[in-house]
């Protein structure tokens, strides 16, 4: 269950905010508007998750994908194929 504290309340009792964060996000307001959120590090890491690597992003497409990707071939005389001999 989220808790809301004003910036003043937060500054006066950080311990209370940290305890409340154990039970859910703590919204900190500035002039009545949410300005920050306090989370436990475990919750932050859960929300941040492990991002997708570039290799995963450009790897084999999902077989259920509803589009095909076929970039045009470059036709430029300044590019030469690699010579591996």
TIMI-2910 file (N, C-alpha, C, CB; in pm, 1 decimal, decimal comma, always signed):
<rs>
+----------+----------+----------+----------+----------+----------+----------+----------+----------+----------+----------+----------+------+
!      n_x !      n_y !      n_z !     ca_x !     ca_y !     ca_z !      c_x !      c_y !      c_z !     cb_x !     cb_y !     cb_z ! resn !
+----------+----------+----------+----------+----------+----------+----------+----------+----------+----------+----------+----------+------+
!    +84,8 !   -117,4 !     +0,0 !     +0,0 !     +0,0 !     +0,0 !    +89,6 !   +124,1 !     +0,0 !    -96,6 !     -0,4 !   +122,6 !  Unk !
!    +71,3 !   +214,5 !    -95,7 !   +158,4 !   +332,2 !   -102,5 !   +131,7 !   +430,7 !    +11,4 !   +140,2 !   +402,6 !   -236,3 !  Unk !
!   +237,6 !   +499,3 !    +47,4 !   +232,0 !   +603,0 !   +150,2 !   +268,8 !   +734,5 !    +83,4 !   +328,0 !   +570,9 !   +271,2 !  Unk !
!   +207,5 !   +843,7 !   +126,6 !   +241,1 !   +975,6 !    +74,2 !   +288,6 !  +1063,4 !   +189,1 !   +119,5 !  +1040,1 !     +1,7 !  Unk !
!   +403,1 !  +1125,9 !   +169,6 !   +459,2 !  +1218,4 !   +268,4 !   +495,1 !  +1348,7 !   +198,0 !   +584,5 !  +1156,7 !   +339,3 !  Unk !
!   +476,1 !  +1458,3 !   +266,8 !   +522,9 !  +1585,6 !   +212,9 !   +675,6 !  +1589,2 !   +225,5 !   +456,5 !  +1707,3 !   +287,8 !  Unk !
!   +738,4 !  +1676,8 !   +152,2 !   +884,8 !  +1691,8 !   +162,6 !   +923,9 !  +1725,2 !   +305,7 !   +936,3 !  +1801,8 !    +66,0 !  Unk !
!   +844,5 !  +1805,8 !   +370,1 !   +872,9 !  +1845,1 !   +509,0 !   +865,5 !  +1723,6 !   +601,9 !   +773,5 !  +1954,6 !   +556,0 !  Unk !
!   +758,7 !  +1643,0 !   +587,0 !   +745,5 !  +1522,3 !   +669,4 !   +862,4 !  +1426,8 !   +644,9 !   +611,7 !  +1451,2 !   +639,7 !  Unk !
!   +899,7 !  +1412,8 !   +519,2 !  +1011,2 !  +1325,0 !   +484,0 !  +1139,6 !  +1372,7 !   +551,0 !  +1029,6 !  +1319,3 !   +331,1 !  Unk !
!  +1168,4 !  +1502,3 !   +540,8 !  +1291,6 !  +1557,8 !   +599,8 !  +1293,2 !  +1544,2 !   +751,7 !  +1306,9 !  +1705,1 !   +561,4 !  Unk !
!  +1177,4 !  +1552,2 !   +814,4 !  +1170,8 !  +1545,8 !   +960,2 !  +1177,5 !  +1403,3 !  +1013,5 !  +1044,4 !  +1611,4 !  +1008,4 !  Unk !
!  +1138,6 !  +1304,0 !   +931,7 !  +1136,3 !  +1165,8 !   +981,4 !  +1168,7 !  +1066,7 !   +869,2 !   +998,4 !  +1132,9 !  +1042,8 !  Unk !
!  +1294,2 !  +1065,6 !   +828,8 !  +1338,9 !   +975,4 !   +721,9 !  +1319,1 !   +829,8 !   +763,0 !  +1487,3 !  +1001,3 !   +687,3 !  Unk !
!  +1338,7 !   +800,5 !   +889,9 !  +1320,9 !   +663,3 !   +939,2 !  +1179,5 !   +612,8 !   +913,8 !  +1352,4 !   +656,0 !  +1088,8 !  Unk !
!  +1080,8 !   +698,1 !   +936,7 !   +941,0 !   +660,8 !   +909,4 !   +921,7 !   +626,9 !   +762,2 !   +845,5 !   +774,8 !   +950,2 !  Unk !
!   +981,8 !   +708,2 !   +674,7 !   +970,0 !   +684,4 !   +531,1 !  +1035,0 !   +551,5 !   +492,5 !  +1034,1 !   +799,6 !   +452,3 !  Unk !
!  +1151,1 !   +522,4 !   +549,8 !  +1219,8 !   +396,5 !   +519,3 !  +1138,7 !   +276,7 !   +565,9 !  +1358,3 !   +394,1 !   +584,2 !  Unk !
!  +1077,2 !   +287,7 !   +683,9 !   +992,3 !   +178,5 !   +732,5 !   +871,2 !   +159,8 !   +643,4 !   +947,6 !   +204,9 !   +876,2 !  Unk !
!   +810,7 !   +270,4 !   +600,4 !   +693,6 !   +262,4 !   +512,9 !   +729,4 !   +200,0 !   +378,3 !   +633,2 !   +401,8 !   +491,7 !  Unk !
!   +852,3 !   +225,1 !   +330,8 !   +896,1 !   +170,5 !   +201,4 !   +906,2 !    +18,3 !   +205,0 !  +1031,5 !   +230,4 !   +161,6 !  Unk !
!   +915,7 !    -40,2 !   +324,3 !   +919,0 !   -186,3 !   +336,1 !   +784,5 !   -247,8 !   +295,8 !   +955,1 !   -227,6 !   +480,1 !  Unk !
!   +679,2 !   -166,7 !   +297,6 !   +544,6 !   -215,6 !   +267,2 !   +491,4 !   -165,9 !   +133,4 !   +449,9 !   -174,8 !   +376,4 !  Unk !
!   +568,1 !    -83,2 !    +64,2 !   +525,0 !    -32,4 !    -66,0 !   +590,5 !   +101,5 !    -94,3 !   +372,0 !    -19,2 !    -71,7 !  Unk !
!   +565,9 !   +156,8 !   -212,1 !   +630,3 !   +283,4 !   -249,1 !   +586,1 !   +397,6 !   -157,9 !   +598,8 !   +318,2 !   -394,9 !  Unk !
!   +678,6 !   +490,6 !   -135,6 !   +649,9 !   +610,6 !    -57,7 !   +659,6 !   +729,1 !   -153,4 !   +749,0 !   +626,2 !    +64,8 !  Unk !
!   +547,9 !   +795,0 !   -177,1 !   +544,4 !   +911,1 !   -264,7 !   +574,5 !  +1034,8 !   -181,1 !   +406,4 !   +923,8 !   -336,7 !  Unk !
!   +670,4 !  +1113,1 !   -226,9 !   +709,9 !  +1234,9 !   -158,0 !   +661,3 !  +1350,9 !   -242,8 !   +865,3 !  +1241,5 !   -134,2 !  Unk !
!   +586,1 !  +1440,9 !   -179,5 !   +526,2 !  +1551,2 !   -254,2 !   +600,3 !  +1681,1 !   -227,5 !   +378,3 !  +1566,6 !   -218,2 !  Unk !
!   +593,2 !  +1768,6 !   -323,6 !   +648,1 !  +1903,3 !   -313,4 !   +537,0 !  +1998,4 !   -354,9 !   +777,6 !  +1921,8 !   -402,8 !  Unk !
!   +489,1 !  +2076,2 !   -261,5 !   +375,9 !  +2167,0 !   -282,8 !   +251,9 !  +2091,2 !   -330,9 !   +413,5 !  +2276,0 !   -384,4 !  Unk !
!   +232,8 !  +1972,7 !   -272,6 !   +113,8 !  +1893,7 !   -302,5 !   +122,7 !  +1806,6 !   -426,3 !     -0,4 !  +1983,3 !   -317,0 !  Unk !
!   +230,6 !  +1816,9 !   -501,8 !   +247,2 !  +1737,8 !   -624,0 !   +354,3 !  +1631,8 !   -602,7 !   +284,1 !  +1828,6 !   -743,9 !  Unk !
!   +330,6 !  +1507,5 !   -646,0 !   +433,0 !  +1403,4 !   -632,2 !   +561,9 !  +1446,2 !   -702,6 !   +382,2 !  +1268,8 !   -690,1 !  Unk !
!   +673,7 !  +1432,2 !   -632,7 !   +800,9 !  +1471,1 !   -692,3 !   +905,5 !  +1360,3 !   -687,7 !   +854,0 !  +1592,8 !   -622,9 !  Unk !
!   +892,9 !  +1266,6 !   -592,2 !   +988,5 !  +1157,0 !   -578,2 !   +915,5 !  +1033,9 !   -527,5 !  +1104,6 !  +1195,5 !   -482,5 !  Unk !
!   +980,0 !   +919,0 !   -547,1 !   +927,9 !   +793,2 !   -493,7 !  +1042,5 !   +721,2 !   -424,6 !   +864,6 !   +704,0 !   -606,6 !  Unk !
!  +1017,1 !   +675,4 !   -303,2 !  +1116,2 !   +599,1 !   -227,9 !  +1077,8 !   +452,5 !   -234,3 !  +1126,0 !   +648,1 !    -79,8 !  Unk !
!  +1173,4 !   +367,8 !   -276,4 !  +1153,4 !   +222,8 !   -285,9 !  +1267,6 !   +153,2 !   -213,8 !  +1145,0 !   +176,0 !   -434,8 !  Unk !
!  +1242,4 !    +31,2 !   -170,6 !  +1353,4 !    -48,8 !   -120,8 !  +1440,6 !    -85,9 !   -240,7 !  +1302,6 !   -177,0 !    -44,3 !  Unk !
!  +1565,8 !   -118,2 !   -216,1 !  +1654,3 !   -155,7 !   -326,7 !  +1605,2 !   -283,7 !   -393,7 !  +1799,0 !   -173,9 !   -276,6 !  Unk !
!  +1548,2 !   -374,4 !   -315,6 !  +1496,1 !   -498,4 !   -374,0 !  +1381,6 !   -469,2 !   -470,8 !  +1448,6 !   -594,1 !   -263,4 !  Unk !
!  +1292,8 !   -378,5 !   -432,1 !  +1181,3 !   -343,6 !   -520,5 !  +1230,3 !   -270,5 !   -644,2 !  +1078,8 !   -257,6 !   -446,4 !  Unk !
!  +1327,6 !   -181,4 !   -627,1 !  +1384,5 !   -111,8 !   -742,3 !  +1445,3 !   -211,1 !   -841,8 !  +1491,1 !    -10,8 !   -696,4 !  Unk !
!  +1522,9 !   -305,0 !   -789,0 !  +1586,3 !   -404,0 !   -877,6 !  +1482,7 !   -490,9 !   -946,3 !  +1683,6 !   -492,1 !   -798,8 !  Unk !
!  +1374,1 !   -525,2 !   -875,5 !  +1267,3 !   -604,6 !   -937,1 !  +1203,0 !   -526,4 !  -1051,1 !  +1160,6 !   -644,1 !   -832,1 !  Unk !
!  +1177,0 !   -398,0 !  -1028,2 !  +1114,0 !   -316,1 !  -1131,8 !  +1208,3 !   -289,5 !  -1248,8 !  +1067,1 !   -184,1 !  -1072,6 !  Unk !
!  +1336,6 !   -266,9 !  -1218,2 !  +1433,7 !   -238,2 !  -1323,7 !  +1458,9 !   -361,8 !  -1408,3 !  +1565,4 !   -187,4 !  -1263,6 !  Unk !
!  +1458,0 !   -478,8 !  -1344,9 !  +1478,1 !   -603,9 !  -1417,7 !  +1608,7 !   -606,2 !  -1494,2 !  +1364,1 !   -627,4 !  -1512,7 !  Unk !
!  +1628,1 !   -715,2 !  -1563,3 !  +1746,4 !   -727,9 !  -1648,1 !  +1706,8 !   -682,3 !  -1786,6 !  +1802,2 !   -874,6 !  -1649,8 !  Unk !
!  +1773,0 !   -582,6 !  -1834,3 !  +1743,1 !   -530,4 !  -1967,4 !  +1783,2 !   -627,3 !  -2076,6 !  +1812,7 !   -398,1 !  -1988,6 !  Unk !
!  +1730,0 !   -605,3 !  -2191,9 !  +1760,9 !   -687,7 !  -2308,3 !  +1893,3 !   -641,4 !  -2368,1 !  +1646,8 !   -680,5 !  -2414,0 !  Unk !
!  +1978,0 !   -734,4 !  -2401,5 !  +2104,8 !   -699,3 !  -2464,3 !  +2079,9 !   -663,4 !  -2610,6 !  +2207,0 !   -816,1 !  -2452,5 !  Unk !
!  +2177,2 !   -598,4 !  -2671,7 !  +2164,9 !   -563,1 !  -2812,0 !  +2152,0 !   -689,0 !  -2897,8 !  +2285,5 !   -479,4 !  -2857,0 !  Unk !
!  +2227,0 !   -793,4 !  -2863,2 !  +2219,8 !   -918,9 !  -2938,6 !  +2080,0 !   -979,0 !  -2930,2 !  +2323,8 !  -1019,4 !  -2886,2 !  Unk !
!  +2017,3 !   -971,9 !  -2811,6 !  +1881,1 !  -1024,3 !  -2797,1 !  +1782,0 !   -939,2 !  -2876,5 !  +1840,3 !  -1028,6 !  -2648,2 !  Unk !
!  +1804,4 !   -808,9 !  -2877,2 !  +1712,5 !   -718,6 !  -2946,3 !  +1712,3 !   -740,2 !  -3097,1 !  +1748,5 !   -575,0 !  -2915,8 !  Unk !
!  +1829,2 !   -772,7 !  -3155,3 !  +1836,5 !   -789,1 !  -3300,7 !  +1843,8 !   -935,5 !  -3342,6 !  +1956,6 !   -714,8 !  -3355,0 !  Unk !
!  +1831,3 !  -1025,9 !  -3246,6 !  +1839,1 !  -1169,6 !  -3275,1 !  +1717,8 !  -1220,2 !  -3351,4 !  +1853,6 !  -1247,5 !  -3146,3 !  Unk !
!  +1699,9 !  -1350,7 !  -3347,9 !  +1588,9 !  -1413,1 !  -3419,1 !  +1456,9 !  -1348,3 !  -3379,7 !  +1584,7 !  -1563,7 !  -3391,0 !  Unk !
!  +1378,1 !  -1309,4 !  -3478,5 !  +1250,8 !  -1245,8 !  -3446,4 !  +1151,2 !  -1344,9 !  -3387,2 !  +1191,7 !  -1181,4 !  -3570,7 !  Unk !
!  +1057,0 !  -1294,3 !  -3318,4 !   +948,2 !  -1372,8 !  -3262,8 !   +871,1 !  -1435,6 !  -3379,0 !   +854,6 !  -1284,8 !  -3172,8 !  Unk !
!   +848,0 !  -1566,4 !  -3377,4 !   +776,0 !  -1628,1 !  -3488,9 !   +632,6 !  -1577,3 !  -3501,6 !   +775,0 !  -1778,6 !  -3472,5 !  Unk !
!   +580,2 !  -1517,7 !  -3395,9 !   +445,3 !  -1463,1 !  -3400,1 !   +442,4 !  -1316,4 !  -3442,7 !   +380,1 !  -1478,0 !  -3265,0 !  Unk !
!   +558,4 !  -1261,4 !  -3477,7 !   +564,2 !  -1120,4 !  -3515,9 !   +477,5 !  -1096,7 !  -3639,2 !   +710,4 !  -1076,7 !  -3543,0 !  Unk !
!   +414,3 !   -981,9 !  -3643,8 !   +323,1 !   -953,0 !  -3754,0 !   +385,4 !   -862,7 !  -3859,8 !   +197,4 !   -889,3 !  -3700,8 !  Unk !
!   +518,4 !   -862,2 !  -3867,4 !   +584,9 !   -783,3 !  -3969,9 !   +713,7 !   -853,5 !  -4010,9 !   +613,8 !   -639,5 !  -3919,7 !  Unk !
!   +762,9 !   -817,1 !  -4127,2 !   +891,1 !   -868,9 !  -4174,0 !   +987,0 !   -753,1 !  -4186,6 !   +876,7 !   -944,1 !  -4309,3 !  Unk !
!  +1111,8 !   -778,6 !  -4157,6 !  +1213,8 !   -675,2 !  -4167,2 !  +1308,2 !   -712,5 !  -4279,7 !  +1290,5 !   -658,0 !  -4032,9 !  Unk !
!  +1311,7 !   -631,0 !  -4382,3 !  +1399,9 !   -655,4 !  -4495,7 !  +1465,8 !   -526,2 !  -4538,3 !  +1323,0 !   -717,5 !  -4612,8 !  Unk !
!  +1575,2 !   -488,8 !  -4472,1 !  +1639,7 !   -362,1 !  -4507,5 !  +1696,8 !   -367,7 !  -4649,4 !  +1751,5 !   -328,7 !  -4406,6 !  Unk !
!  +1697,9 !   -256,1 !  -4717,5 !  +1753,3 !   -254,1 !  -4854,0 !  +1904,5 !   -275,7 !  -4850,7 !  +1720,3 !   -119,9 !  -4924,5 !  Unk !
!  +1956,2 !   -336,8 !  -4956,9 !  +2100,4 !   -357,6 !  -4966,1 !  +2167,0 !   -226,2 !  -5005,1 !  +2134,5 !   -469,7 !  -5068,7 !  Unk !
!  +2284,7 !   -203,4 !  -4947,4 !  +2360,0 !    -83,8 !  -4982,5 !  +2427,7 !   -105,1 !  -5116,5 !  +2463,9 !    -49,3 !  -4873,4 !  Unk !
!  +2417,5 !     -9,7 !  -5202,5 !  +2481,7 !    -14,7 !  -5334,3 !  +2573,9 !   +106,5 !  -5344,7 !  +2375,0 !    -16,1 !  -5451,5 !  Unk !
!  +2693,2 !    +91,4 !  -5293,4 !  +2787,1 !   +201,1 !  -5292,7 !  +2922,3 !   +147,2 !  -5336,7 !  +2795,2 !   +267,9 !  -5152,5 !  Unk !
!  +2980,6 !   +207,2 !  -5436,3 !  +3107,7 !   +157,2 !  -5490,8 !  +3223,9 !   +175,0 !  -5393,7 !  +3139,6 !   +228,1 !  -5621,2 !  Unk !
!  +3209,5 !   +256,8 !  -5290,6 !  +3321,0 !   +275,4 !  -5199,4 !  +3333,4 !   +159,3 !  -5100,2 !  +3305,1 !   +406,6 !  -5124,4 !  Unk !
!  +3232,6 !    +71,7 !  -5094,4 !  +3239,3 !    -44,8 !  -5007,7 !  +3292,5 !   -162,8 !  -5087,4 !  +3100,7 !    -77,3 !  -4946,8 !  Unk !
!  +3392,1 !   -232,0 !  -5030,1 !  +3448,0 !   -348,5 !  -5097,5 !  +3435,2 !   -466,9 !  -5005,2 !  +3595,8 !   -325,7 !  -5138,2 !  Unk !
!  +3406,4 !   -585,1 !  -5059,7 !  +3398,3 !   -704,4 !  -4974,4 !  +3533,2 !   -734,8 !  -4910,5 !  +3350,2 !   -825,7 !  -5055,8 !  Unk !
!  +3531,5 !   -792,6 !  -4793,7 !  +3654,7 !   -828,3 !  -4723,5 !  +3726,8 !   -939,4 !  -4799,4 !  +3624,5 !   -872,4 !  -4577,9 !  Unk !
!  +3859,0 !   -932,4 !  -4800,5 !  +3940,5 !  -1033,9 !  -4865,6 !  +4006,9 !  -1115,7 !  -4755,4 !  +4047,1 !   -969,8 !  -4962,6 !  Unk !
!  +3963,7 !  -1244,0 !  -4740,2 !  +4014,4 !  -1328,9 !  -4634,3 !  +4125,7 !  -1423,1 !  -4682,2 !  +3901,2 !  -1408,9 !  -4575,6 !  Unk !
!  +4173,5 !  -1404,5 !  -4801,7 !  +4279,4 !  -1491,5 !  -4853,2 !  +4415,0 !  -1447,6 !  -4808,1 !  +4276,0 !  -1496,1 !  -5002,6 !  Unk !
+----------+----------+----------+----------+----------+----------+----------+----------+----------+----------+----------+----------+------+
</rs>
